[in-house]
Amino acid sequence: MEVQPALALPEGLEITGIEMIDEALTITAISTQRSPCCPLCGSPAARVHSRYTRRLADLPCGGHQVRLLVLVRKCFCEVPTCARKIFAERIIPFVAPWARVTARLFQIVQAIGLATGGMLGARLAEQLGIRTSWMTILRWIMALPTVPIEQVSQLGVDDFAIRRGRKYGTILVDMESHQVIDVLPDRSAETVAAWMQAHPEIDLVSRDRGTDYATAATQGAPQATQVADRFHLAKNLTEIAEVVLARIRPEIRKAVQPEVSSLQQGDDGNRADWKPKTEADEQQAGLARQAERCDRYQQMRQWYEQGLPTRDIAHRLGVTRRTVQNWIKKGIPYAKPRQKRKSCFDPYADAAIALWQNGALSSLQIWQALQTQGFKGSYNTVHRFIETLPEYIKRRVGNGGRSLVLPEHPLQHFQAREAVWLFVRDPHDLDETEQSTLQAIREASPTAETLYQLVQEFMLLLRQRKGERLDAWLENVAASQISELSRMVRSIERDKAAVVAGFTLPQNNGLVEGKVNKLKLIKRMMYGRAAFPLLRQRVLHAL
Ligand SMILES: [Zn+2]
């Protein structure tokens, strides 16, 4: 059997032996290159100085590690002007000078590293019969040369979180080749502008609607057309429409079911009726809990004295046997009155409730508003608080034991968060129920009708890319007197050229956002702890 072709050793290497040593397939070979050339002057050598063995790791074979032992020559360079007197012959490109692995193993390990990262890469490599360490994998990934950036005429820019909420980076995508061409360590206008200045050939910049990249593009690529992302605009509009719908909720409810609103007396979760628990409420609840505990203890005592086994007592009370035993041993348990912990949020609770009642829908919006009032706490604090508000209302309605039989109506479950999608979607995509709900909302409130017209008009501009009709839309918004929309109008006016381009040109940031998602995946595979240089390398060379 011819072994040489199976192992695919290059010409100039001749196999002299194959054997298993320490579970590694050990292949001895000899270099048969005709006269080796001096690496310095390139002239072929005539005289051999000595021979030595190079030990090289190669691709695994049949699940075994492969070790290559290649006998190579050292030769004299006899060119009198050459500085090198003795040189070792090289086996390029099969093995790089000084390397201890073959080039093909090097490339495979790099590919494994790019796909999986250091730790996982090392484990995967071991399964494949390649012995390496995560350090080696990372070193080899970092050794990948940066591909020089060629001409880029359409540039897509977006940011991504290096550490969420603290540190952000910028991803740059060639919108024509769909390739990530660079990753920058921050998202400041200066950094991005400097990058753009090095590329005067850019004639289009697709970006989000933030001011940083707008400034960067204006400074760094003044020659380029800026395209603002139209889907962000659609998202803005959806959020605003939701707020408007929440505001006009009472109007909608009154218009369709006057009798219901009087019956429910605000217990349907109407925001304006909710009050936070006072200290007296808390105290009362605490006393009630304590009284219940006492009662349960008395009952337990009674059963115990009647000789009921602890197991049965525990079962009847719905507690563990350990609890029953503890109660018996210690007598009535002292219950500390529950105390509300003081938190940095307390002074802002009223403001948060007010915002919530006024229709601010997401805890994020409320958190942002509180920050302007000096609140220093985290988003989670606010989020947890807001989450409990509707819960509380639900509980109160449940405890009241009022279960009214109400007439069915398409709007009885009206919720701005759901209704807004009826406004945004293409009316042809709505089913019958959705259409009748939408119809009912529009008939219930003139504001809702106006809002619906504006939202649909906007979505049509977006779908058909009619940038030239944006002005007419802005005028209609101004005439509508829906105050929530005026902020959006102002922000569009500030960035109008780019917005119109966004509505007219086919480019959009969806492509860039896809790349950001891929970057996030890579980041998560590194458990979110990757240092920026490695993340950049893995994104730029991603398979
Ligand atoms: Zn030489």
Residues whose N, C-alpha, C, O or C-beta is under 5 A from the ligand:
A	BS01	ZN	C38 L40 C41 G42 C77 V79 C82 R84
